[in-house]
Amino acid sequence: MQDTSFAIHPGKENQIEGTDYRDIGNVLSIEKGETHLNLECENGFVTVLFYSDDAARIVMNQKHSPVLDESFAVIQTPENVHVEYEENENSVIMKSGSLSVHFALEPLRISFTDATGKPIVSEGEKGMGHSAAGEVICFKNADADDHYYGFGEKTGFLDKSGEKMTMWNTDVYAPHNPETDALYQSIPFFMTLRNGRAHGLFFDNTGKTHFNMRKDQGTYFFSGESGQLDYYVLAGPGMKEVLGNYTVLTGNMPLPPKWALGYHQSRYSYETESEVRELVNSFLEKEIPVDAIYLDIHYMDGYRVFTFDEDRFPDPKKLIADLKEKGVRVVPIVDPGVKKDPEYLAYQEGIREGHFCKYIDGAIYHGDVWPGSSAFPDFTSDAVRDWWGNKHTFYTDLGVEGIWNDMNEPAVFNETKTMDIAVMHDNNGNPKTHRELHNIYGLKMGEATYEGMKKNLGGKRTFLLTRAGFAGVQRYGSVWTGDNRSFWEHLQLAIPMCMNLGMSGVPFTGPDVGGFAHDANGQLLARWTQFGTFTPYFRNHSAIGTVRQEPWSFGEEVEANVKKYIDLRYIWMPQLYKLFRDASVTGLPVMRPLVLEYPEDKNTFNLSDQFMVGDNVIIAPITAPDMFHRAVYLPEGKWVNYWTKENLQGPKHILTEADIQTLPIFVKADSVVAHGSPKQSTAVEELEYQLHVYTGDKGETSYTLYEDDGETFGYEKNEAFEKYVQFSYDRDMLTVTTEQINQTYTPSWDGITVYLYGAGEVTAATVDGNRVETEISADGVVKLRIRR
Ligand code: GLC
């Protein structure tokens, strides 16, 4: 019926803010603790506490005192924040160093101001409340010029102002479009940019939640169909500080193994051992780099996880070892559904040891997925996660180092697309329904997989790709954006989608390059690969029954084009790896919207078709057929065309030429890009580290090189190579000064080649005070070597 006009029948208007909304009401009593403030109100109980000077948590429970220790997303333990109170007849103020929470008492309304006393979040006519059906809701005042970013994996443009969104992890195979709402990931976090200043709001609720950012009533609101109203306000003042505070709360991405940053090739499915070997041989013969090949569901015996089909893959151990020798990892898919089969070990164990999700009466829930009727591990229980994690010795014993988790919304082939919401989760003895915990199924499966693999690999980094997740998913894995199609529109859609995932604490993301369903064509694959070169996650994947999509599938010209860009990925690897390292420490994404760097520039507020890699490179992908020019916005300052080295002055919209071989790339003047050389895979040692210095009017810039072994957790013990290099290019002299920050890891390369662009007058150079030789090419590029 949803597909007919019945969907807009007048009798169907059904909104939580409708008739039975019950406001929290007046404050009846106040209890001011050293760290917590507790309020009893006419229609509920509220607790407020600080996690740090920059993060305050508000919890409302309409029935009893708020429960404070049940978060799946938050890993930060509240710091001992010194709070001070101010009080008068009608209000109370609770203050940390940077945030003040103001409580108006009749009725309760909560507002926040920053360290300078400026309002950041406020409530007006409406505040918190709930409905008779148990939904919780919170209204906040909205400004006409608010811009909203984050919300995880959503279709549409970058700025979510005016949008309504639902969080309910959903397997959407129908073509994603601007109206497609709930997708595979739920990240109920966003930040508001208001007059150049930012703050964040994280609604920590694991059931179905709604965000209405329409602002037409002067408010926006968020609501949850189950659970408490539990949210955090995170101070800025800038977007970067908000994101930093959010990832302190929910955790950062661990640094992935370097091979995970390479080019990956997938298909649903490479069905046999010989097909996989041939595929890898083609990459080697054609000298197209590749770091990983994926095994989709056909590798299994009847889609039973933790098995291989013995006819198709007679000796997986040998296959995996042979490929690893060639620098290629094998990543098998692992779905949560365990086939109902009394003769199958994983099912037997799950039943015997009580690992599967059950109804309240003890009956095991079964749902149809690839293998037919299947049971689903209850990942909310520590014991189940341990069991599942340990089962991955099946893969690690065969030499597998990375796992692909799919269908973990969980997806079920039925009308609701998921598990019965009446199913209970054990939740370590604190049972809750699937309705309440749906959105964390994928997160907890990811945790089980990541932790199990990590343990089994004994000190080597593992790689996890997951389709579903919740706030905090970055702690375990990278996220691809699910079943897109080989549509130009889906190439366009992926840009803001990945940028907003980055603005939601998830830096390691990318779409299926070339598109999953539907048939790709050569031009689309070429343009999509150009884009994929600069998305944090870079995998070509396509569906059963679609035309082949490997780099050579569309003739030699496309192959050369695609190879050029896969090579470019490896050339840029030192720069990308350093950005991944930064992301793992600061939470700032590798792939960024321009607004993150230029929050004062209104041209960036909803700029959805170009992005930045780090803070100094703009990528402007071509996303339409037969398009060989495009408009690019360059913010203030001088920019350099990466290919032609032409200087461009921002702020300005330019029309740039982009023949089929060209992805428009612009580098900010007075900045540095680190490069390596093209190679078959990341397993090939880097022999040449290059720093490309784009000079500008400032006359100076600097770069901090970062390298480590790329495969162990040594970096957590600070085993790395870090060197700070400062360049001054004032008139004819280039002065380089270096500082060794960390030398506990020795890189494979021993010298650094510096290329200096746009410094026509430079004729001589010194490095740390010593005169060094320079070469100056005919087009004025200055080249010199500095020691490691
Ligand atoms: C789902 C995944 C897709 C995969 C397919 C078969 O549709 O999203 O990537 O290839 O299942 O496993």
Boltz pocket constraint, residues with backbone or C-beta under 6 A from the ligand:
constraints:
  - pocket:
      binder: B
      contacts: [[A, 267], [A, 268], [A, 296], [A, 297], [A, 333], [A, 406], [A, 407], [A, 467], [A, 482], [A, 483], [A, 516], [A, 541], [A, 542], [A, 543]]
      max_distance: 6.0
